[in-house]
């Protein structure tokens, strides 16, 4: 089907069913999965909402991290095997640092995390991957983002860095493509109200953090980039300390595309997280 977007053009769209937080009165708890075992669990009440998710490819050049909060980039990689930790550390982190600097103008970028995901229990167990995130969420809050800087940097450096603008930018890419199963949907940051965002405790095996789960709002404008290939990457802003002007985050989720072929290969992807200092 086709739907009008706010970009002045009618775009193809699919109807995606997204899982939103239903009740903000009870603080939800989020239990992330462990690589190779189990699935993500959610405490709290959630509700499924069918929403139009627009094909962003015809207008990909109009998206930016500071407007919508996300951006598609062509990004060939020299990595042959994303399951090889040595290639991640010696090749991919250098590539990611340059990509993020080029698209943000940052003075300094720290790559600090990589998460492999698969839309297949067999692949997750065999390759030690996690399941796709299937609730509408954002990875960091006003509380947890500065804490992450303090967790990762020496104390003195962290306090200096936190005096100036900083952001957290994720880089999401297929490691086997094209992605036709469980693609990523991204919400235009300009359509999300602060009151839509509900702090949620993130209880992982190694630490307790905080993310935003999201309440349904019919004003949300959703996009995806079908058939993403291995030489493409999505930059997703998950936090920005600057409160006036730029998008502060882009909420997102995996979803079931109703046009996915029955014989489509399971999605395999990697998301890398970066601290971005200006």
ABEGO torsion letter per residue (X at the ends): XBBBBAAGBBBBBBBBBBBBBABAABBBBBBBBBBGBEBBBBBEBBBBBBBBBBBAAAAAAABBAAAAGBBBBBBBBABABAABAAAAAAAAAAAAAAAAAAAAGBABBBBABBBBBBBBAAAAAAAGBBBBBABBBBABBAAAAAAAAAAABBAAAAAAAAABBBBBBBBBBBABOBBABGBBBBBBAAABBAAABBBBBBBBAABBBBBBBBBBBAABBBBBBBGBBAABBBBBBABBABABGBBABBBBBBBBBAABBAABBBBBBBBBBBBBBX
